[in-house]
């Protein structure tokens, strides 16, 4: 069952609501520099989508990184805890994927967190056999 929310592509969003989502995802390190990156990240994304509850509060987000001509990567998908397990994240991924496909991009990648494979597989994603995700500056 999908919770009643409105999904919208945005080029700006309230800073504190986006920070709250990054905190909920466990990805936030507080600093003035990180706060100053939020606005350019939203504007610079090929697609930055939010899900708003009926009270207007942003309860989920996700973004697509791409040049708009070829490959795309979905990242920063997070749903606030009270809205999890209601289909919001699944619908967000479905809509982000559709946005890419509608723009003639069919190579769409993402990095799935542990425990989320079934969700992504149900939406048409699968392991990229023979490849290993890499991250600069990280070891073991």
C-alpha positions in Angstrom: 0.0 0.0 0.0 1.5 3.4 -1.1 1.1 6.2 1.4 -0.6 9.3 0.0 2.2 11.6 -1.0 2.9 13.8 -4.0 6.1 13.2 -6.0 7.7 16.2 -7.7 10.9 17.0 -9.6 12.4 20.1 -7.9 15.3 22.5 -8.5 15.2 23.8 -4.9 14.0 22.5 -1.5 14.0 23.7 2.1 17.5 23.1 3.5 16.5 21.8 6.9 14.1 19.2 5.3 16.8 17.9 3.0 19.4 17.8 5.9 16.8 15.8 8.0 16.6 13.3 5.2 20.4 12.9 4.9 20.5 12.5 8.7 17.7 9.8 8.5 19.9 8.0 5.9 22.9 8.1 8.2 24.8 10.1 5.6 25.1 13.5 7.2 28.2 15.1 8.7 27.3 18.5 10.1 29.4 21.4 8.8 28.9 24.7 7.1 30.6 23.3 4.0 28.2 20.4 3.8 25.2 22.7 4.2 26.5 24.9 1.4 26.6 21.9 -0.9 22.9 21.1 -0.7 21.6 23.8 -3.0 24.1 23.1 -5.8 23.5 19.3 -5.5 19.8 19.8 -6.0 20.3 22.2 -8.9 23.1 20.2 -10.5 21.2 16.9 -10.4 19.7 15.6 -13.7 16.7 14.9 -11.6 16.0 15.7 -7.9 12.7 14.3 -6.8 11.0 14.7 -3.5 7.9 13.1 -2.0 5.7 15.4 0.1 3.1 14.3 2.6 -0.3 15.9 2.7 0.9 18.4 5.3 3.5 19.7 2.8 6.5 18.1 4.6 9.2 16.4 2.4 9.3 12.8 3.6 11.5 11.3 0.9 14.0 12.2 -1.8 16.2 10.7 -4.5 18.3 12.1 -7.3 19.7 11.1 -10.6 23.2 12.0 -11.6 23.7 12.1 -15.4 24.8 14.3 -18.3 21.4 13.7 -19.8 22.7 12.0 -22.8 23.9 8.6 -21.7 24.4 6.8 -18.4 22.6 7.7 -15.2 23.1 6.9 -11.5 20.3 7.0 -8.9 21.5 7.9 -5.5 20.7 9.6 -2.2 17.3 7.8 -2.0 16.0 8.1 1.6 12.6 8.0 3.3 11.9 9.4 6.7 11.4 6.5 9.2 7.7 7.0 9.8 7.0 6.7 6.1 9.1 3.6 5.5 7.5 0.3 4.5 4.6 2.1 2.9 5.8 2.0 -0.8 7.2 5.5 -0.8 10.8 4.5 -1.6 9.7 2.0 -4.2 7.5 4.6 -6.0 10.3 7.1 -5.8 12.7 4.7 -7.5 10.1 3.8 -10.1 9.6 7.4 -11.0 13.3 8.2 -11.1 13.8 5.3 -13.4 10.9 6.4 -15.6 12.3 9.9 -15.7 15.6 8.5 -17.2 13.8 6.2 -19.6 11.6 9.1 -20.8 14.9 11.0 -21.6 16.2 8.1 -23.6 18.6 6.9 -21.0 18.5 3.2 -20.5 21.8 2.5 -18.7 20.7 3.3 -15.1 22.9 2.2 -12.2 22.7 2.5 -8.5 24.4 1.0 -5.4 21.9 -0.9 -3.3 22.3 -1.0 0.5 22.3 -4.4 2.2 18.8 -5.7 2.6 17.3 -3.8 -0.3 18.1 -6.1 -3.2 14.6 -7.5 -3.5 13.1 -4.0 -3.8 15.4 -3.1 -6.6 15.0 -6.5 -8.4 11.2 -6.1 -8.3 11.7 -2.8 -10.2 13.9 -4.3 -12.9 17.4 -3.9 -11.5 19.9 -6.6 -11.2 23.5 -7.2 -10.2 26.1 -5.9 -12.7 27.9 -9.2 -13.1 31.7 -9.1 -13.4 32.0 -5.6 -11.9 32.8 -4.4 -8.4 31.7 -1.0 -7.0 34.7 1.2 -6.2 35.0 4.3 -4.0 38.0 6.6 -4.0 39.8 6.9 -0.7 38.2 3.9 1.0 40.0 0.7 1.9 38.8 -2.6 3.3 
